[in-house]
Amino acid sequence: MPETAEQPVTWGFFLRVSIKGVFLFAICNLCFALIYPMQALGNLSLYNRILPPRTRLPYGENPALWNNISVMNLNAMFASHVIQQATADDEFRVILLGDSNTWGFRLAHDETLAAQMNQAQMTVGEQRVVAYNLGYPQLSLTKDLLILDEALQYQPDLIIWLVTLRSFALEQQLLPELVLRHRQQIRSLIDTYNLSSNPNDSRFIEPNFWQRTIIGQRRNLADLLRLQSYGFAWSATDIDQFIPDDYNLRQSDFEADLSWGDNYPEPLELTQDDLAFDVLSAGFERSADIPIWIINEPMFISDGDNSDLRYNSFYPRWAYDQYRVLLADFAQENNWHYVDWWDMVAPDDFTDSPVHLTTQATQQISRLLLDGLTKEAQ
């Protein structure tokens, strides 16, 4: 048979291919926007499969230095975490909730509170105590409740929730971006537990149709890929946080300022309605029969200028003293397991923030928690 002559490639051919490509891409964007699978895509992870899991939730202010990134996708955050691994038969599973102190800001991953508890290799009866670090560096009880709601599927035996006054401030509840990007979950929690936060707050990030497309979500999709790629560096270096040798020490001297937060320019009498006790109560109700320990975490106590007015840069004395009384009374009324360790750590054991602890102070708190577990087991 005679050979078929090759058809010359023409500009018309390129035009037809381009039009088809654009059409297919538009269809893909339309389907993506209608389905909007961003949370589901977070479940696709190399961690716990090809890559070793992270021991704390991903958070990174400078991804190029930290081997870490903030993805604002709960599924992706938990998919990268060691808590994904199956519970061993002899495991007493403890989850730690809290802020950057619990997460371990300026601490290596093996120096955090959860890591030091695990290094003690303690047992409760015949079960090994295994602690999981689910702290996240933002001060908000609502942020903690969101993480707790996700964590309960991993069947903890004990929840340890470290708190401080700033995480109770009403203006803090919907401030974290992690909260604002999970409106449906937060709205469900608000409705279920009758929380005081506004479910229709304008700050919630609710993408429109265009923002739900592949093009509109290109940054978030890229972040999911970056989280996976940083896992190789994490695997090779065992480093998930860049810790500089030099930093600004927590403030010790203050102006003659009695204000607290955005809503309290001067001292007044606080009530339970001024603080997010409803969120704390929701955590207990949501956890059902799983015991919760509430720990008022240690904080820096200054002896510098105007320290008679302020304990530190976070808190004037009038606000913090009332908070401690209110929290203790509320815990007693509800028969909660509560301990107050506000002044348990020496001032020199705080780093760049009134709540960021040194490795030695973190070890001190881990021993206190393990001692509490020992007493509970007796």
N, C-alpha and C positions, 0 to 999 in steps of 0.2 A: 504494500500500500504506500502511496506517496506520503511523505512526511507533511504534517500540517504546519503551515507557516506560522511563526510566532506573531501574535498581534502586538503591534507597537504600543508601548505605554504612553497614554496621552494625558493631557491636563484634565480631560473629562473624567478619566478613570480616577485620578487623584481626588477630584471634586466629589465623585460618587462615594468613594471610600470615606472621605472626610465627613460628608453629610451623614452617612450611616454611623460613623463613630460618634459624632455629636449627638445623634438621635439615641443611640444606645446609652451614652453617658447620661443624657437627660432622663431616660427611663430609669436607670439605676438610681439617680438622685431622687426621682419621684418615689420609687419603691422604698428607698432608705428613709425618706422623710415620713412616709405613711406608717412604716413599721417602727422606725426609730429604735434600733437595737443597741444603743450605746451601753446600757447597763448589762445586757446579755453579752456583748463583746468583751466586757470586763472579765467574764468568766474564762475567756480563752487565755491561758497563761502557761509560760514555760516553767514558772516556779512550781516547786513540789513535783516536778516531772523531770525535765532536763536540768533545770537549775535548782540549787538549794533554796529553800524558803527563807524569807526574811524573818527576823525575830521581832521586828516592830513594824508598824504600818508605814508605808512609804510617805516620806515628807522631805522636801528638799527646797531650800531657798536658792541654792546655787547648784543645779544639777551637774554642771561640768566638774565641780569639785567634790561632790558628795556621793557619786554613784547612786543617786536617789532623786526622786521627783514627786511633786504633789500632783496626783491625778484627779482628785475630786470625784472618784467613781468607787462607790463602796464595794461593788463586786470585784473590781480590779485590786483594790486594797487588800481585801480578805483573800483573794486568790493567790496573792504573793506571800501570804503570811503562813507561819509554821502551824497556826491553829487549824489549818486545812487538813493536817494529817490526822489519821484515825486515832481515837482515844485508845490507849493501851488498857488491857484488862486490869492492870495494877496501878492505874493512874488516878490521882486525886487532882482534878483539873481546876485551877484557879485563874481567873481573868482579872487583870488590873485595869481600871479605868481612871482617867484623869487628864491632866494637861501636859505641858512640856516637861515638867518635873518627872512625871511618871514615864513619859516617852523616853526621857534621858538626854535632854539638850546638853551639849558639850560633854557627853559621856560616850565612850565606845559602846557598841551594841552588847558586849559582854560585861559591861559595868553597870547596866541599868538595874532598877529595882527587881524586875522579874528575873533577870539573869543571875543576880546575886542570890536570890531565893533558890533558884535551881541549883546553883553551885553548892549549896549547903547539903543537897541530897537528903532532905528530910523525908520522913515517912509519917503518915497518919494511919495508925493501925498497921495494916499490911499494904497500904497504898503509898506510892511515891507522890510527893507534892511536885506538880509541874505547873509553873506559873507562866502566863501568856501576857505579853505587854501589848495592851490595846489602848494605851494612852495616846493622845494626839495633841500637838502643840497649839491649842487655842483654848481660851478660858470661856467655857459655856457649858452649863449642865445639860442644855438641850442637845448640844453636840455629843456629849457623853451618852445621853439617852438614845440617840440615833445609832451610835456604835453598839451600845448594849442590845438594842433591838435586833441588830444583825448578828451579834455574837451568841445569842441564846440558842441558835440552831446547833451550836457546837457543844452543847450539853455540859456547861460548867458545873462544878460541885460547889464553888464558892466564888462570890464576886466581891472584890475589894475596890471601893470607889473613893479615891482621894480627891478632896475638895478644898476650896479656899473661897474667901468672901467674894472675890472678883468673878468667880464662875457662877455666883448666885445673882449678880446684878441683872435686873430686868433688861437693860439695854444690850447686854451681852448675848442674850439667848439666841437671837436670829442674826448675830453678827458674822459668825464664821462662814466662809464660802462653802465649806462642806455641807453646812445646813441649808444654805440658800440654793444649792444645786440638787437637793433631794426634797423638793416641795411635796411630792405625793406622800412620801414616807412621813415627813414632818406633819403634814396636814392630817394624816391618819392618826398619828400620836396625839395631836392636839384635840381631835374630835373624840377619840376613844377615852382619853383621860382628862378631858375638860381643862386643858391647859390655858393659861391666860394669854399666851402669844396669839397674834392675829394670823389666822391661816391664809388671809388674803393680803398679807403685807406686800407692798410694792417692791420690796428688795428681793423677793424670790426670783430666781433666774428661770424663767419659763420661755424656752426658745419658740420663736414663731416658725412658720412652715419653712421659710428660706434657711433659717438657722438650724433646722433639723436635717437638712440635706447633707450629703457628703462634703460638699464645698463649705457649708456653714459649720460643720463639725470637724474640719480638717485639723484644727489645733488640738482638739481633744483626742482625735484619732492618732495624731502624731505623738501625743503624750503617752497613750497606751503602748505604742511601739517603743517609745523611749524607755519606759519602765522595763520592758522586756530586755532591751539592749543593755541597760545598766546592770541587769542581773549577771551578765558575764563578768563585768568588772567586780561586782560584789563577790561572785564565786571565786575569782582569782586573788582578790586582795583581803577579803574578810572585813572590808571597810564600807560602811554605809553613811558616814557622816564625817565631813571635814572639820577638824577641831583645831582652830588656830592657837598658836602659843600665846599670843597677846590678845587681850580683849578689855573692854571697859568694865571695871568693877562696879557692882551694884552701888547705887547712890547712898551715901551716908549722911550728907548734910542737905537740909531742906530750907525752903522759904517758909515764912510764917503762914502756912496755907492749911486750912481746915477742910477743904473741899474733898469730896469723894465721887469719882465718876462724873458723868455728864449732868446728873439730875440733883446733886446735893452740894451746892456751893458752900453751905455752912451747916453746922451741927443741928440735928433734930432727932426726935425719938423715932427709931425704926420699929416697924411691926413685921409680922410674918408676911403680910401682903406686899411689902417693899422688896422682898427677895423671892427667888424662884423655888420656894419649898414645894410648890405643886409638881415641879419636874422631878424633884427627888422622890416624892411620893409615887409618881408614875413609874419610876424605876423599880420600886419595891412591888407595886401591883403587877407590872409587866413580868417580873421575874418569878412571880408565884411562890413556889415553895423553895426556891434556891436562896440560901442565906446570903445576905449582903452585909458587909462591914463598911461603915462610913468612917473615914479617917480625915480629920481636919489636919491638913498637911503642915509641916513646919514652914516657918517663914523667917526672913531676916528681921532682926530687931536692932535698930540703930541706937547708938549713944552719941550721935553727932549733933550738929546745930539743929535746934527746934525738934529734937527727938522727943521732947515732952509733949509735942503736938501730933507727931506722926511716928508710927513704928517704922515705916519705910516709904518708898516712893509710891507704892500701891495704896496704902491705907493710913488715914488719920486714926488716931487712937479711939476717938468717940465712936466711929463706925465699926471698927473691928471688935471693940469690947462688947458692943451691943449684939453684933453678929454671933459671937461665941455663946452668949447667953441664950439667944433665940434658937440657935441650932441645938444646943444641949437640951433645952426645954422641949423642942419639937421631937427630938429623938426619944426622949423619955416618955412623952405622951404616946408615941407610937410603938414603944417597946423595941426600938431598933438597937442593934449592936453599933455603938458609937464610941470613938476615943478621940481625944483632943491632944494632938502633939504639936501645937502651934509654936511652943518655945523649946522644943526638944533638941534642936540643933544649935551649936555654937555659931555666933555671927561670922567667924572666919571661914565657915564651911559652906558659905553661899558664894556663887560666882558672879555672873553678870545680871542677875535678876533676884528679886526678893524670894523667889521660890525655886531657883535652880541650885541644886546641891552638888557638892564635890563627890567623888567616888567614895571617900571615907564616910561621909554623912549618909549616902545612899546605902552603904553597907550597914550602918547603924540602924536605919529604918527597916531594912530587910530582916535584921535580927529581931527587932521588936515584933514584926509581923509573924515570924516563925515561932517566937515565944508565945504569941497569942494562939496560934494554931495548936501548939503543944498543950496549952491549958484547955482549949476547947475539946481536945481529944481525950483528956483525962476524965 
